[in-house]
Amino acid sequence: MTGSKYRVRPLRGSDLIEIQRANLRALLRHLFREHGTWIAVAHAVSHRRSVVLAFLDGTEPGNMALARSIARAVGLSLDDALAGKAPPKKAPSLVLVASPRRKGGAS
């Protein structure tokens, strides 16, 4: 393998093509909007935060294991995630509304 003069170690072979990487990065941004922090996203995809962020900014090419983890975290099959399908919409959460409490007096 030939290494880049800008990298400490050479790029590993990747099973992903660029359009698949772009689709997976979009899913990671979706997960970030859902979870709010990159630590929570990394926990959801079961990879270290540094790996997730390196894939997101393009310094790491990613691999099929990361792709599979991202697809599982958003609730898609691997093929759908690589093809760029949107994650399924979640049902809105039900909010139980308590009846207003009355202060004193008979009702």
N, C-alpha and C positions, 0 to 999 in steps of 0.2 A: 504494500500500500504506500502511496505517496502522501506525504503530509504537507499541509500548508505551512508557509513560513510564519503565518500569523497564529497558528494553533500550537498548543503544547503537545497535543496528541493528535493522531490522524483521525479523520472522520471514519466512523464505523459504517459498514454497509447498511443500507436502509431498504426496507421492503416497501416504503411509501413513495409515491410520486408527489410532485409539488401540489397538485390540486387536492389530493387527499390530505396533505399537511395543512393546507389552507382551511379545509373543511373542519379538521380536528381543532385548529386554533379558534375557529368561530365557536365551536362547541365549548372550548375552555372558557372563552369570554362569556358565554351563556351561563356556565357554571359559576363564574365569578359574580355575575349579576344575581344569581340565586343565593349563593352562600355568603358573599360579602367580603371574604378575605381569601388570599391565595393559600393560606395554611389550611383553611377548610376545604378548598378545592383539592389540594394535594391529598388531604385525608380521604376525600370522596373517591379519588382515582387511585388511591393506595400507592402513590409514588412520592418521593421527596419533593419539597417545594422547589428546590434548586433545579431538579429535573424538569418539572412542569414549566418553570419560568424560562429555562434554557430552550426548551422546545418552542415556547410561545414567542420568544424573540428571535428564533432561527439559528441560535448557536449550536444546537443539537438537532440532528435530523429526525429523531424519534424512531420508533420501531413498532412492530405489530403488538407487542405486549402493552405498550402505552396506549395505542389506538383502541385495543380491546377494553382497557380500563376506562378510557374516556367514554366509549360507547355504553358500557355498563352503567356508568355514573349518570348519564343523561337518559337512560332507559330506551336506547335504540339497539338494534342488531349491529354487528360490526359492518356489514355491507351497507346498511342505511347510513351509518355515521360517515363512512368513507365516501359515499356518494353525495353527501351534503344535505340529507333530508333534515327537516326541522325536528327538534325534540318534541315529544308529545306534550300537549298542554295539560297541565294539572287542573283538576277540579278546584274551584275556589274553596277555600277553607270555610267551614261553617262557624259562625260566631254566635254563641249563645247569648241572647239578650235577656238579661235579668229584668224582671219587672221592677219599676221604680219603688223604692222603699218609702213608705209614708211615715212621717214623723208625728207620733202621738195621735190622739183622737180616735174615735170609733169610725169604722168604715161602713 
